[in-house]
Amino acid sequence: MKKKFRTALVQMKSSLHKEENLAHSLRLIKQAADNNAQLVCFPEFQMAYSPPE
């Protein structure tokens, strides 16, 4: 029998402020968990946004 595995994929716009990014990420993790996600995937620069020059 196959087991189902629920994954949440997050798209978010990060800011220059790591504290804001973390708080937003934690809210999204909670939302994903409330929807039975077992894995939450974030963008690679979620905590380290750097604006284009």
CHARMM-style PDB file with segment names, atoms N, HN, CA, C and O in Angstrom:
ATOM      1  N   MET     1       0.834  -1.177   0.000  1.00  0.00      PROA
ATOM      2  CA  MET     1       0.000   0.000   0.000  1.00  0.00      PROA
ATOM      3  C   MET     1       0.889   1.254   0.000  1.00  0.00      PROA
ATOM      4  O   MET     1       1.865   1.334   0.746  1.00  0.00      PROA
ATOM      5  N   LYS     2       0.539   2.215  -0.836  1.00  0.00      PROA
ATOM      6  HN  LYS     2      -0.254   2.150  -1.441  1.00  0.00      PROA
ATOM      7  CA  LYS     2       1.292   3.463  -0.905  1.00  0.00      PROA
ATOM      8  C   LYS     2       0.828   4.417   0.182  1.00  0.00      PROA
ATOM      9  O   LYS     2      -0.364   4.519   0.474  1.00  0.00      PROA
ATOM     10  N   LYS     3       1.788   5.113   0.773  1.00  0.00      PROA
ATOM     11  HN  LYS     3       2.756   5.030   0.536  1.00  0.00      PROA
ATOM     12  CA  LYS     3       1.462   6.140   1.755  1.00  0.00      PROA
ATOM     13  C   LYS     3       1.437   7.493   1.067  1.00  0.00      PROA
ATOM     14  O   LYS     3       2.239   7.760   0.172  1.00  0.00      PROA
ATOM     15  N   LYS     4       0.520   8.337   1.486  1.00  0.00      PROA
ATOM     16  HN  LYS     4      -0.132   8.120   2.213  1.00  0.00      PROA
ATOM     17  CA  LYS     4       0.464   9.692   0.947  1.00  0.00      PROA
ATOM     18  C   LYS     4       1.335  10.600   1.794  1.00  0.00      PROA
ATOM     19  O   LYS     4       1.452  10.439   3.009  1.00  0.00      PROA
ATOM     20  N   PHE     5       1.938  11.552   1.117  1.00  0.00      PROA
ATOM     21  HN  PHE     5       1.843  11.683   0.130  1.00  0.00      PROA
ATOM     22  CA  PHE     5       2.844  12.491   1.766  1.00  0.00      PROA
ATOM     23  C   PHE     5       2.476  13.880   1.271  1.00  0.00      PROA
ATOM     24  O   PHE     5       2.539  14.142   0.070  1.00  0.00      PROA
ATOM     25  N   ARG     6       2.098  14.768   2.168  1.00  0.00      PROA
ATOM     26  HN  ARG     6       2.047  14.556   3.144  1.00  0.00      PROA
ATOM     27  CA  ARG     6       1.673  16.108   1.766  1.00  0.00      PROA
ATOM     28  C   ARG     6       2.822  17.094   1.936  1.00  0.00      PROA
ATOM     29  O   ARG     6       3.446  17.178   2.994  1.00  0.00      PROA
ATOM     30  N   THR     7       3.082  17.834   0.868  1.00  0.00      PROA
ATOM     31  HN  THR     7       2.575  17.766   0.009  1.00  0.00      PROA
ATOM     32  CA  THR     7       4.150  18.827   0.852  1.00  0.00      PROA
ATOM     33  C   THR     7       3.556  20.200   0.581  1.00  0.00      PROA
ATOM     34  O   THR     7       2.635  20.337  -0.224  1.00  0.00      PROA
ATOM     35  N   ALA     8       4.083  21.213   1.255  1.00  0.00      PROA
ATOM     36  HN  ALA     8       4.831  21.101   1.909  1.00  0.00      PROA
ATOM     37  CA  ALA     8       3.679  22.596   1.004  1.00  0.00      PROA
ATOM     38  C   ALA     8       4.851  23.311   0.337  1.00  0.00      PROA
ATOM     39  O   ALA     8       5.975  23.275   0.836  1.00  0.00      PROA
ATOM     40  N   LEU     9       4.581  23.953  -0.783  1.00  0.00      PROA
ATOM     41  HN  LEU     9       3.667  23.982  -1.188  1.00  0.00      PROA
ATOM     42  CA  LEU     9       5.594  24.738  -1.489  1.00  0.00      PROA
ATOM     43  C   LEU     9       5.275  26.206  -1.285  1.00  0.00      PROA
ATOM     44  O   LEU     9       4.168  26.656  -1.583  1.00  0.00      PROA
ATOM     45  N   VAL    10       6.238  26.945  -0.783  1.00  0.00      PROA
ATOM     46  HN  VAL    10       7.137  26.579  -0.541  1.00  0.00      PROA
ATOM     47  CA  VAL    10       6.007  28.341  -0.419  1.00  0.00      PROA
ATOM     48  C   VAL    10       6.663  29.271  -1.431  1.00  0.00      PROA
ATOM     49  O   VAL    10       7.826  29.101  -1.797  1.00  0.00      PROA
ATOM     50  N   GLN    11       5.893  30.251  -1.872  1.00  0.00      PROA
ATOM     51  HN  GLN    11       4.949  30.389  -1.575  1.00  0.00      PROA
ATOM     52  CA  GLN    11       6.435  31.374  -2.620  1.00  0.00      PROA
ATOM     53  C   GLN    11       6.214  32.591  -1.746  1.00  0.00      PROA
ATOM     54  O   GLN    11       5.089  32.874  -1.336  1.00  0.00      PROA
ATOM     55  N   MET    12       7.267  33.298  -1.467  1.00  0.00      PROA
ATOM     56  HN  MET    12       8.182  33.068  -1.800  1.00  0.00      PROA
ATOM     57  CA  MET    12       7.125  34.479  -0.620  1.00  0.00      PROA
ATOM     58  C   MET    12       8.124  35.535  -1.055  1.00  0.00      PROA
ATOM     59  O   MET    12       9.177  35.232  -1.615  1.00  0.00      PROA
ATOM     60  N   LYS    13       7.769  36.772  -0.786  1.00  0.00      PROA
ATOM     61  HN  LYS    13       6.913  37.018  -0.331  1.00  0.00      PROA
ATOM     62  CA  LYS    13       8.672  37.878  -1.067  1.00  0.00      PROA
ATOM     63  C   LYS    13       9.384  38.215   0.238  1.00  0.00      PROA
ATOM     64  O   LYS    13       8.760  38.671   1.197  1.00  0.00      PROA
ATOM     65  N   SER    14      10.668  37.992   0.265  1.00  0.00      PROA
ATOM     66  HN  SER    14      11.175  37.621  -0.514  1.00  0.00      PROA
ATOM     67  CA  SER    14      11.449  38.268   1.468  1.00  0.00      PROA
ATOM     68  C   SER    14      11.789  39.746   1.542  1.00  0.00      PROA
ATOM     69  O   SER    14      11.877  40.437   0.527  1.00  0.00      PROA
ATOM     70  N   SER    15      11.976  40.209   2.759  1.00  0.00      PROA
ATOM     71  HN  SER    15      11.904  39.648   3.584  1.00  0.00      PROA
ATOM     72  CA  SER    15      12.381  41.596   2.970  1.00  0.00      PROA
ATOM     73  C   SER    15      13.856  41.620   3.371  1.00  0.00      PROA
ATOM     74  O   SER    15      14.513  40.582   3.442  1.00  0.00      PROA
ATOM     75  N   LEU    16      14.347  42.800   3.625  1.00  0.00      PROA
ATOM     76  HN  LEU    16      13.813  43.643   3.568  1.00  0.00      PROA
ATOM     77  CA  LEU    16      15.730  42.944   4.085  1.00  0.00      PROA
ATOM     78  C   LEU    16      15.872  42.602   5.563  1.00  0.00      PROA
ATOM     79  O   LEU    16      16.989  42.507   6.072  1.00  0.00      PROA
ATOM     80  N   HSD    17      14.754  42.417   6.255  1.00  0.00      PROA
ATOM     81  HN  HSD    17      13.846  42.495   5.841  1.00  0.00      PROA
ATOM     82  CA  HSD    17      14.751  42.211   7.700  1.00  0.00      PROA
ATOM     83  C   HSD    17      14.531  40.734   8.024  1.00  0.00      PROA
ATOM     84  O   HSD    17      13.445  40.194   7.813  1.00  0.00      PROA
ATOM     85  N   LYS    18      15.565  40.100   8.532  1.00  0.00      PROA
ATOM     86  HN  LYS    18      16.448  40.538   8.703  1.00  0.00      PROA
ATOM     87  CA  LYS    18      15.493  38.664   8.814  1.00  0.00      PROA
ATOM     88  C   LYS    18      14.407  38.331   9.829  1.00  0.00      PROA
ATOM     89  O   LYS    18      13.771  37.281   9.734  1.00  0.00      PROA
ATOM     90  N   GLU    19      14.191  39.219  10.804  1.00  0.00      PROA
ATOM     91  HN  GLU    19      14.709  40.071  10.881  1.00  0.00      PROA
ATOM     92  CA  GLU    19      13.166  38.957  11.820  1.00  0.00      PROA
ATOM     93  C   GLU    19      11.779  38.885  11.182  1.00  0.00      PROA
ATOM     94  O   GLU    19      10.969  38.030  11.539  1.00  0.00      PROA
ATOM     95  N   GLU    20      11.512  39.784  10.239  1.00  0.00      PROA
ATOM     96  HN  GLU    20      12.170  40.479   9.948  1.00  0.00      PROA
ATOM     97  CA  GLU    20      10.229  39.765   9.531  1.00  0.00      PROA
ATOM     98  C   GLU    20      10.103  38.499   8.685  1.00  0.00      PROA
ATOM     99  O   GLU    20       9.045  37.871   8.646  1.00  0.00      PROA
ATOM    100  N   ASN    21      11.178  38.138   8.018  1.00  0.00      PROA
ATOM    101  HN  ASN    21      12.037  38.649   8.050  1.00  0.00      PROA
ATOM    102  CA  ASN    21      11.161  36.929   7.192  1.00  0.00      PROA
ATOM    103  C   ASN    21      10.890  35.697   8.048  1.00  0.00      PROA
ATOM    104  O   ASN    21      10.117  34.820   7.661  1.00  0.00      PROA
ATOM    105  N   LEU    22      11.529  35.637   9.208  1.00  0.00      PROA
ATOM    106  HN  LEU    22      12.156  36.349   9.522  1.00  0.00      PROA
ATOM    107  CA  LEU    22      11.334  34.497  10.094  1.00  0.00      PROA
ATOM    108  C   LEU    22       9.895  34.444  10.602  1.00  0.00      PROA
ATOM    109  O   LEU    22       9.275  33.381  10.597  1.00  0.00      PROA
ATOM    110  N   ALA    23       9.367  35.574  11.036  1.00  0.00      PROA
ATOM    111  HN  ALA    23       9.871  36.438  11.041  1.00  0.00      PROA
ATOM    112  CA  ALA    23       7.994  35.611  11.545  1.00  0.00      PROA
ATOM    113  C   ALA    23       7.005  35.180  10.461  1.00  0.00      PROA
ATOM    114  O   ALA    23       6.077  34.415  10.723  1.00  0.00      PROA
ATOM    115  N   HSD    24       7.212  35.674   9.254  1.00  0.00      PROA
ATOM    116  HN  HSD    24       7.965  36.296   9.041  1.00  0.00      PROA
ATOM    117  CA  HSD    24       6.327  35.309   8.140  1.00  0.00      PROA
ATOM    118  C   HSD    24       6.460  33.817   7.825  1.00  0.00      PROA
ATOM    119  O   HSD    24       5.463  33.138   7.579  1.00  0.00      PROA
ATOM    120  N   SER    25       7.678  33.321   7.834  1.00  0.00      PROA
ATOM    121  HN  SER    25       8.488  33.872   8.033  1.00  0.00      PROA
ATOM    122  CA  SER    25       7.917  31.900   7.564  1.00  0.00      PROA
ATOM    123  C   SER    25       7.240  31.022   8.609  1.00  0.00      PROA
ATOM    124  O   SER    25       6.644  29.999   8.271  1.00  0.00      PROA
ATOM    125  N   LEU    26       7.328  31.413   9.864  1.00  0.00      PROA
ATOM    126  HN  LEU    26       7.811  32.244  10.139  1.00  0.00      PROA
ATOM    127  CA  LEU    26       6.696  30.629  10.928  1.00  0.00      PROA
ATOM    128  C   LEU    26       5.178  30.604  10.775  1.00  0.00      PROA
ATOM    129  O   LEU    26       4.544  29.581  11.036  1.00  0.00      PROA
ATOM    130  N   ARG    27       4.594  31.725  10.352  1.00  0.00      PROA
ATOM    131  HN  ARG    27       5.110  32.555  10.140  1.00  0.00      PROA
ATOM    132  CA  ARG    27       3.143  31.740  10.099  1.00  0.00      PROA
ATOM    133  C   ARG    27       2.783  30.783   8.963  1.00  0.00      PROA
ATOM    134  O   ARG    27       1.777  30.076   9.030  1.00  0.00      PROA
ATOM    135  N   LEU    28       3.611  30.769   7.924  1.00  0.00      PROA
ATOM    136  HN  LEU    28       4.428  31.343   7.870  1.00  0.00      PROA
ATOM    137  CA  LEU    28       3.349  29.885   6.790  1.00  0.00      PROA
ATOM    138  C   LEU    28       3.539  28.414   7.171  1.00  0.00      PROA
ATOM    139  O   LEU    28       2.801  27.550   6.697  1.00  0.00      PROA
ATOM    140  N   ILE    29       4.511  28.133   8.011  1.00  0.00      PROA
ATOM    141  HN  ILE    29       5.111  28.835   8.396  1.00  0.00      PROA
ATOM    142  CA  ILE    29       4.707  26.760   8.488  1.00  0.00      PROA
ATOM    143  C   ILE    29       3.495  26.309   9.291  1.00  0.00      PROA
ATOM    144  O   ILE    29       3.027  25.181   9.135  1.00  0.00      PROA
ATOM    145  N   LYS    30       2.992  27.180  10.143  1.00  0.00      PROA
ATOM    146  HN  LYS    30       3.372  28.097  10.270  1.00  0.00      PROA
ATOM    147  CA  LYS    30       1.796  26.854  10.938  1.00  0.00      PROA
ATOM    148  C   LYS    30       0.606  26.588  10.019  1.00  0.00      PROA
ATOM    149  O   LYS    30      -0.143  25.633  10.223  1.00  0.00      PROA
ATOM    150  N   GLN    31       0.438  27.437   9.011  1.00  0.00      PROA
ATOM    151  HN  GLN    31       1.046  28.213   8.845  1.00  0.00      PROA
ATOM    152  CA  GLN    31      -0.663  27.256   8.064  1.00  0.00      PROA
ATOM    153  C   GLN    31      -0.522  25.922   7.330  1.00  0.00      PROA
ATOM    154  O   GLN    31      -1.502  25.199   7.158  1.00  0.00      PROA
ATOM    155  N   ALA    32       0.685  25.603   6.905  1.00  0.00      PROA
ATOM    156  HN  ALA    32       1.481  26.191   7.046  1.00  0.00      PROA
ATOM    157  CA  ALA    32       0.915  24.336   6.209  1.00  0.00      PROA
ATOM    158  C   ALA    32       0.634  23.153   7.133  1.00  0.00      PROA
ATOM    159  O   ALA    32       0.010  22.174   6.723  1.00  0.00      PROA
ATOM    160  N   ALA    33       1.090  23.244   8.364  1.00  0.00      PROA
ATOM    161  HN  ALA    33       1.597  24.039   8.697  1.00  0.00      PROA
ATOM    162  CA  ALA    33       0.852  22.161   9.327  1.00  0.00      PROA
ATOM    163  C   ALA    33      -0.637  21.994   9.600  1.00  0.00      PROA
ATOM    164  O   ALA    33      -1.124  20.873   9.740  1.00  0.00      PROA
ATOM    165  N   ASP    34      -1.353  23.101   9.676  1.00  0.00      PROA
ATOM    166  HN  ASP    34      -0.957  24.012   9.563  1.00  0.00      PROA
ATOM    167  CA  ASP    34      -2.802  23.036   9.883  1.00  0.00      PROA
ATOM    168  C   ASP    34      -3.507  22.342   8.716  1.00  0.00      PROA
ATOM    169  O   ASP    34      -4.618  21.832   8.862  1.00  0.00      PROA
ATOM    170  N   ASN    35      -2.844  22.332   7.558  1.00  0.00      PROA
ATOM    171  HN  ASN    35      -1.942  22.747   7.440  1.00  0.00      PROA
ATOM    172  CA  ASN    35      -3.382  21.656   6.370  1.00  0.00      PROA
ATOM    173  C   ASN    35      -2.704  20.307   6.137  1.00  0.00      PROA
ATOM    174  O   ASN    35      -2.708  19.772   5.028  1.00  0.00      PROA
ATOM    175  N   ASN    36      -2.123  19.773   7.209  1.00  0.00      PROA
ATOM    176  HN  ASN    36      -2.120  20.208   8.110  1.00  0.00      PROA
ATOM    177  CA  ASN    36      -1.538  18.422   7.222  1.00  0.00      PROA
ATOM    178  C   ASN    36      -0.285  18.260   6.371  1.00  0.00      PROA
ATOM    179  O   ASN    36       0.026  17.148   5.945  1.00  0.00      PROA
ATOM    180  N   ALA    37       0.432  19.335   6.117  1.00  0.00      PROA
ATOM    181  HN  ALA    37       0.179  20.239   6.463  1.00  0.00      PROA
ATOM    182  CA  ALA    37       1.698  19.207   5.385  1.00  0.00      PROA
ATOM    183  C   ALA    37       2.740  18.568   6.297  1.00  0.00      PROA
ATOM    184  O   ALA    37       2.837  18.890   7.481  1.00  0.00      PROA
ATOM    185  N   GLN    38       3.503  17.669   5.725  1.00  0.00      PROA
ATOM    186  HN  GLN    38       3.424  17.407   4.763  1.00  0.00      PROA
ATOM    187  CA  GLN    38       4.575  17.007   6.463  1.00  0.00      PROA
ATOM    188  C   GLN    38       5.938  17.591   6.114  1.00  0.00      PROA
ATOM    189  O   GLN    38       6.921  17.365   6.820  1.00  0.00      PROA
ATOM    190  N   LEU    39       5.987  18.336   5.030  1.00  0.00      PROA
ATOM    191  HN  LEU    39       5.188  18.520   4.457  1.00  0.00      PROA
ATOM    192  CA  LEU    39       7.220  18.968   4.577  1.00  0.00      PROA
ATOM    193  C   LEU    39       6.853  20.325   4.009  1.00  0.00      PROA
ATOM    194  O   LEU    39       5.912  20.438   3.224  1.00  0.00      PROA
ATOM    195  N   VAL    40       7.597  21.368   4.405  1.00  0.00      PROA
ATOM    196  HN  VAL    40       8.362  21.277   5.043  1.00  0.00      PROA
ATOM    197  CA  VAL    40       7.374  22.717   3.891  1.00  0.00      PROA
ATOM    198  C   VAL    40       8.657  23.166   3.201  1.00  0.00      PROA
ATOM    199  O   VAL    40       9.727  23.170   3.810  1.00  0.00      PROA
ATOM    200  N   CYS    41       8.548  23.543   1.931  1.00  0.00      PROA
ATOM    201  HN  CYS    41       7.679  23.539   1.436  1.00  0.00      PROA
ATOM    202  CA  CYS    41       9.716  23.946   1.139  1.00  0.00      PROA
ATOM    203  C   CYS    41       9.669  25.449   0.878  1.00  0.00      PROA
ATOM    204  O   CYS    41       8.667  25.984   0.402  1.00  0.00      PROA
ATOM    205  N   PHE    42      10.765  26.109   1.197  1.00  0.00      PROA
ATOM    206  HN  PHE    42      11.579  25.675   1.583  1.00  0.00      PROA
ATOM    207  CA  PHE    42      10.878  27.557   1.024  1.00  0.00      PROA
ATOM    208  C   PHE    42      11.885  27.881  -0.076  1.00  0.00      PROA
ATOM    209  O   PHE    42      12.713  27.043  -0.431  1.00  0.00      PROA
ATOM    210  N   PRO    43      11.811  29.105  -0.618  1.00  0.00      PROA
ATOM    211  CA  PRO    43      12.808  29.536  -1.607  1.00  0.00      PROA
ATOM    212  C   PRO    43      14.206  29.575  -0.978  1.00  0.00      PROA
ATOM    213  O   PRO    43      14.353  29.715   0.236  1.00  0.00      PROA
ATOM    214  N   GLU    44      15.206  29.452  -1.815  1.00  0.00      PROA
ATOM    215  HN  GLU    44      15.087  29.339  -2.801  1.00  0.00      PROA
ATOM    216  CA  GLU    44      16.576  29.381  -1.298  1.00  0.00      PROA
ATOM    217  C   GLU    44      17.035  30.667  -0.617  1.00  0.00      PROA
ATOM    218  O   GLU    44      17.906  30.619   0.252  1.00  0.00      PROA
ATOM    219  N   PHE    45      16.476  31.805  -0.987  1.00  0.00      PROA
ATOM    220  HN  PHE    45      15.768  31.844  -1.693  1.00  0.00      PROA
ATOM    221  CA  PHE    45      16.895  33.072  -0.374  1.00  0.00      PROA
ATOM    222  C   PHE    45      15.831  33.633   0.562  1.00  0.00      PROA
ATOM    223  O   PHE    45      15.698  34.849   0.700  1.00  0.00      PROA
ATOM    224  N   GLN    46      15.101  32.778   1.180  1.00  0.00      PROA
ATOM    225  HN  GLN    46      15.209  31.790   1.068  1.00  0.00      PROA
ATOM    226  CA  GLN    46      14.008  33.188   2.057  1.00  0.00      PROA
ATOM    227  C   GLN    46      14.481  34.096   3.194  1.00  0.00      PROA
ATOM    228  O   GLN    46      13.789  35.054   3.538  1.00  0.00      PROA
ATOM    229  N   MET    47      15.631  33.817   3.775  1.00  0.00      PROA
ATOM    230  HN  MET    47      16.193  33.038   3.495  1.00  0.00      PROA
ATOM    231  CA  MET    47      16.107  34.604   4.914  1.00  0.00      PROA
ATOM    232  C   MET    47      17.202  35.600   4.540  1.00  0.00      PROA
ATOM    233  O   MET    47      17.623  36.393   5.382  1.00  0.00      PROA
ATOM    234  N   ALA    48      17.662  35.572   3.309  1.00  0.00      PROA
ATOM    235  HN  ALA    48      17.320  34.928   2.625  1.00  0.00      PROA
ATOM    236  CA  ALA    48      18.814  36.399   2.941  1.00  0.00      PROA
ATOM    237  C   ALA    48      18.539  37.198   1.673  1.00  0.00      PROA
ATOM    238  O   ALA    48      19.312  37.146   0.717  1.00  0.00      PROA
ATOM    239  N   TYR    49      17.444  37.929   1.673  1.00  0.00      PROA
ATOM    240  HN  TYR    49      16.815  37.971   2.450  1.00  0.00      PROA
ATOM    241  CA  TYR    49      17.098  38.723   0.498  1.00  0.00      PROA
ATOM    242  C   TYR    49      18.151  39.794   0.253  1.00  0.00      PROA
ATOM    243  O   TYR    49      18.611  40.458   1.182  1.00  0.00      PROA
ATOM    244  N   SER    50      18.515  39.948  -0.980  1.00  0.00      PROA
ATOM    245  HN  SER    50      18.142  39.410  -1.735  1.00  0.00      PROA
ATOM    246  CA  SER    50      19.452  40.992  -1.381  1.00  0.00      PROA
ATOM    247  C   SER    50      18.878  41.672  -2.614  1.00  0.00      PROA
ATOM    248  O   SER    50      18.720  41.036  -3.655  1.00  0.00      PROA
ATOM    249  N   PRO    51      18.562  42.961  -2.507  1.00  0.00      PROA
ATOM    250  CA  PRO    51      17.954  43.643  -3.656  1.00  0.00      PROA
ATOM    251  C   PRO    51      18.921  43.728  -4.830  1.00  0.00      PROA
ATOM    252  O   PRO    51      20.135  43.792  -4.637  1.00  0.00      PROA
ATOM    253  N   PRO    52      18.386  43.728  -6.041  1.00  0.00      PROA
ATOM    254  CA  PRO    52      19.258  43.861  -7.211  1.00  0.00      PROA
ATOM    255  C   PRO    52      19.935  45.226  -7.226  1.00  0.00      PROA
ATOM    256  O   PRO    52      19.367  46.228  -6.792  1.00  0.00      PROA
ATOM    257  N   GLU    53      21.126  45.238  -7.721  1.00  0.00      PROA
ATOM    258  HN  GLU    53      21.588  44.424  -8.073  1.00  0.00      PROA
ATOM    259  CA  GLU    53      21.875  46.508  -7.762  1.00  0.00      PROA
ATOM    260  C   GLU    53      21.625  47.234  -9.058  1.00  0.00      PROA
ATOM    261  OT1 GLU    53      22.168  48.317  -9.273  1.00  0.00      PROA
TER     262      GLU     53
END
